[in-house]
Amino acid sequence: MAFLGQGFRTYALDFWGFGESGKKRRTYQVPDFVTLVDQFMDKLGISCASLVGHSMGGTVSLAVALNYPERAERVVIISSPIVGSSLALPLKMTCYRSVAFLLFTLFPAFRFGMRMAWPLICKDPNFPDMMDRDLSKTTLESFLISIASLRRTDLRPQLHHISVPVMGMFGERDNIVNPNQWKPLQEGVPQARIELFRNAGHFIMLDDPLNFRLKLKDFLSNSPGAN
């Protein structure tokens, strides 16, 4: 945000159940987050903007362009699933009640496991502390419900309705979301710009920060209708 803030006005939005947003809700599904983006923009008087989302945030950004097309000027998705079945097996397993129950009772152990597994997920040595800080601000309920909802999501039938510029950024070493998700994106949005990062995983912005920033800024600055 500091980098893009040099030329753009930027906003960061925490989904319900995550970060600084409210955590007392009955549901935390992808359509809820799509509505949240619309409400957020309405409250701040933002009629239209470029939407940039990582992982589930990118899936939500595409869904905003589909459900509230007047809101999206262009969309950038980063390591995002177009089809929920592209999630890694451990994440898909959390959709089962028994696995979810274990996570509910062993969440501290899950956080510890994430710290131990970080070299397999991201190159940045600061990643373990960043991830643990994020998880500490996330309710397990919102995590499990949102992942289950994401697992059921399939945007392919609707993608052809998207008329704004789209860029998909995918790390070829991603072990959280299948990096081949660029294929259904390009099939559904033939004019989409696809950027593949050979030496990056799920967190492209941490694994290859300079290349990531330059490509993102180029798209936001030079795609049709950019301002």
C-alpha positions as CSV (number, residue, x, y, z in Angstrom):
1,M,0.0,0.0,0.0
2,A,2.9,2.4,0.7
3,F,4.3,1.7,-2.8
4,L,0.9,2.2,-4.6
5,G,0.1,5.1,-2.3
6,Q,2.7,7.2,-4.1
7,G,0.3,7.4,-7.1
8,F,-3.0,6.1,-6.0
9,R,-5.4,6.6,-3.0
10,T,-5.5,3.1,-1.4
11,Y,-7.9,1.5,1.1
12,A,-7.5,-1.7,3.1
13,L,-10.6,-3.7,4.1
14,D,-10.7,-6.5,6.6
15,F,-13.5,-9.0,6.0
16,W,-15.9,-9.7,8.8
17,G,-14.3,-12.1,11.3
18,F,-10.8,-11.0,10.3
19,G,-8.4,-8.3,11.4
20,E,-10.0,-5.3,12.9
21,S,-13.5,-6.0,11.5
22,G,-16.5,-7.2,13.7
23,K,-16.6,-10.8,14.7
24,K,-20.1,-11.3,16.0
25,R,-21.9,-12.6,13.0
26,R,-23.8,-15.8,12.2
27,T,-22.2,-16.3,8.8
28,Y,-18.9,-15.6,7.1
29,Q,-19.5,-16.7,3.5
30,V,-18.0,-15.4,0.3
31,P,-21.3,-13.6,-0.7
32,D,-21.3,-11.8,2.6
33,F,-17.8,-10.4,1.8
34,V,-19.0,-9.4,-1.6
35,T,-21.8,-7.4,0.0
36,L,-19.4,-6.0,2.5
37,V,-17.2,-4.5,-0.3
38,D,-20.3,-2.8,-1.8
39,Q,-21.3,-1.4,1.6
40,F,-17.7,-0.3,2.4
41,M,-17.5,1.7,-0.9
42,D,-21.0,3.1,-0.3
43,K,-20.1,4.4,3.2
44,L,-16.9,6.0,2.0
45,G,-18.5,7.5,-1.1
46,I,-16.4,5.5,-3.5
47,S,-18.5,5.0,-6.6
48,C,-16.0,2.9,-8.6
49,A,-12.4,1.7,-7.9
50,S,-9.8,-0.8,-8.9
51,L,-10.1,-3.9,-6.8
52,V,-7.0,-5.8,-5.8
53,G,-7.4,-9.0,-3.8
54,H,-5.1,-11.8,-2.6
55,S,-6.3,-15.4,-2.3
56,M,-10.0,-15.4,-1.2
57,G,-9.8,-11.6,-1.5
58,G,-9.3,-11.9,-5.2
59,T,-12.2,-14.4,-5.6
60,V,-14.4,-11.8,-3.8
61,S,-13.1,-9.0,-6.0
62,L,-14.1,-10.9,-9.1
63,A,-17.5,-11.7,-7.6
64,V,-17.9,-7.9,-6.9
65,A,-17.3,-7.2,-10.6
66,L,-20.0,-9.8,-11.4
67,N,-22.6,-8.7,-8.8
68,Y,-21.9,-5.0,-8.6
69,P,-20.3,-4.2,-12.0
70,E,-20.6,-0.5,-11.5
71,R,-18.2,-0.8,-8.6
72,A,-15.2,-2.3,-10.4
73,E,-13.0,-0.3,-12.7
74,R,-10.5,-3.1,-13.0
75,V,-9.7,-6.2,-11.0
76,V,-6.4,-7.8,-9.9
77,I,-6.4,-11.3,-8.4
78,I,-3.4,-12.7,-6.7
79,S,-3.1,-16.5,-6.1
80,S,-6.9,-16.7,-6.0
81,P,-9.1,-19.7,-6.7
82,I,-11.6,-19.4,-9.6
83,V,-12.8,-22.9,-8.6
84,G,-12.9,-23.8,-4.9
85,S,-11.8,-27.3,-5.6
86,S,-8.3,-25.9,-6.4
87,L,-7.6,-25.3,-2.7
88,A,-4.9,-27.5,-1.1
89,L,-6.2,-30.7,0.4
90,P,-5.6,-29.6,4.1
91,L,-7.8,-26.6,3.5
92,K,-10.5,-28.7,1.8
93,M,-10.5,-31.1,4.7
94,T,-11.5,-28.3,7.1
95,C,-14.9,-28.5,5.4
96,Y,-15.6,-31.8,7.2
97,R,-17.2,-31.4,10.6
98,S,-14.8,-33.8,12.4
99,V,-11.7,-31.9,11.1
100,A,-13.3,-28.6,11.9
101,F,-14.0,-29.8,15.5
102,L,-10.4,-30.8,15.9
103,L,-9.3,-27.3,14.7
104,F,-11.7,-25.7,17.2
105,T,-10.1,-27.7,20.0
106,L,-6.5,-27.5,18.8
107,F,-6.2,-24.1,17.3
108,P,-3.1,-23.2,19.2
109,A,-1.5,-26.3,17.8
110,F,-2.6,-25.2,14.3
111,R,-0.9,-21.8,14.8
112,F,2.2,-23.6,16.0
113,G,2.1,-25.9,12.9
114,M,1.9,-22.9,10.6
115,R,5.0,-21.4,12.2
116,M,6.9,-24.6,11.7
117,A,5.7,-25.1,8.1
118,W,6.5,-21.5,6.9
119,P,9.6,-22.4,4.8
120,L,7.3,-24.5,2.6
121,I,4.8,-21.6,2.1
122,C,6.8,-18.4,1.8
123,K,10.4,-17.3,1.5
124,D,10.1,-14.2,3.7
125,P,11.6,-14.8,7.2
126,N,9.1,-12.4,8.7
127,F,6.2,-14.6,7.4
128,P,5.8,-16.7,10.6
129,D,5.2,-13.6,12.8
130,M,3.0,-12.0,10.2
131,M,0.8,-15.1,9.8
132,D,0.6,-15.7,13.6
133,R,-0.5,-12.1,14.1
134,D,-3.2,-12.4,11.4
135,L,-4.4,-15.7,12.9
136,S,-4.6,-14.1,16.4
137,K,-7.0,-11.5,15.0
138,T,-9.2,-14.2,13.2
139,T,-11.9,-16.2,14.8
140,L,-11.7,-19.9,14.1
141,E,-15.4,-19.8,13.2
142,S,-14.9,-17.2,10.5
143,F,-11.9,-19.0,9.2
144,L,-13.7,-22.4,8.9
145,I,-17.0,-21.0,7.5
146,S,-15.2,-18.8,4.9
147,I,-13.0,-21.6,3.7
148,A,-16.0,-23.9,3.4
149,S,-17.8,-21.3,1.4
150,L,-14.8,-20.7,-0.8
151,R,-14.5,-24.5,-1.4
152,R,-18.1,-24.4,-2.8
153,T,-17.4,-21.4,-5.1
154,D,-17.1,-21.8,-8.8
155,L,-17.0,-18.5,-10.8
156,R,-16.5,-20.2,-14.2
157,P,-20.1,-20.0,-15.4
158,Q,-20.2,-16.2,-14.8
159,L,-16.8,-15.1,-15.9
160,H,-17.8,-14.2,-19.5
161,H,-20.0,-11.4,-18.0
162,I,-16.9,-9.5,-16.8
163,S,-16.2,-6.5,-19.1
164,V,-13.5,-4.6,-17.1
165,P,-9.8,-5.2,-17.4
166,V,-8.6,-8.2,-15.3
167,M,-5.1,-9.3,-14.3
168,G,-4.4,-12.6,-12.7
169,M,-1.1,-13.1,-10.8
170,F,-0.1,-16.6,-9.9
171,G,3.0,-18.1,-8.3
172,E,4.1,-21.4,-9.9
173,R,5.2,-22.8,-6.6
174,D,1.9,-22.1,-4.9
175,N,0.9,-25.0,-2.6
176,I,-2.2,-23.3,-1.1
177,V,-4.1,-22.7,-4.4
178,N,-3.4,-24.6,-7.5
179,P,-1.4,-22.1,-9.7
180,N,-3.1,-23.4,-12.8
181,Q,-6.1,-21.4,-11.8
182,W,-4.9,-18.9,-14.5
183,K,-6.4,-21.3,-17.1
184,P,-10.1,-21.0,-16.1
185,L,-9.6,-17.3,-15.7
186,Q,-8.2,-16.9,-19.2
187,E,-10.9,-19.2,-20.6
188,G,-13.6,-17.1,-19.0
189,V,-12.0,-13.7,-19.6
190,P,-10.0,-14.1,-22.8
191,Q,-8.6,-10.6,-22.6
192,A,-7.3,-11.1,-19.0
193,R,-3.7,-10.3,-18.5
194,I,-1.9,-13.3,-16.9
195,E,1.4,-12.9,-15.0
196,L,3.1,-16.1,-13.8
197,F,5.9,-15.9,-11.2
198,R,8.3,-18.9,-11.6
199,N,10.0,-18.6,-8.2
200,A,7.0,-17.5,-6.1
201,G,4.4,-19.4,-4.1
202,H,1.1,-18.3,-2.6
203,F,2.4,-15.0,-1.3
204,I,3.9,-13.5,-4.4
205,M,4.1,-10.0,-2.8
206,L,6.6,-11.5,-0.3
207,D,8.4,-14.0,-2.5
208,D,9.1,-11.6,-5.4
209,P,8.2,-8.1,-4.1
210,L,9.9,-5.9,-6.7
211,N,8.6,-7.8,-9.7
212,F,5.2,-8.0,-8.1
213,R,5.0,-4.3,-7.4
214,L,6.1,-3.2,-10.9
215,K,3.6,-5.4,-12.7
216,L,0.8,-4.4,-10.4
217,K,1.5,-0.7,-10.8
218,D,1.9,-1.1,-14.6
219,F,-1.5,-2.7,-14.9
220,L,-3.3,-0.2,-12.6
221,S,-1.6,2.7,-14.5
222,N,-1.9,1.6,-18.1
223,S,-5.0,-0.6,-18.4
224,P,-8.0,1.0,-20.2
225,G,-9.7,3.6,-18.1
226,A,-6.9,3.9,-15.5
227,N,-6.8,6.9,-13.3
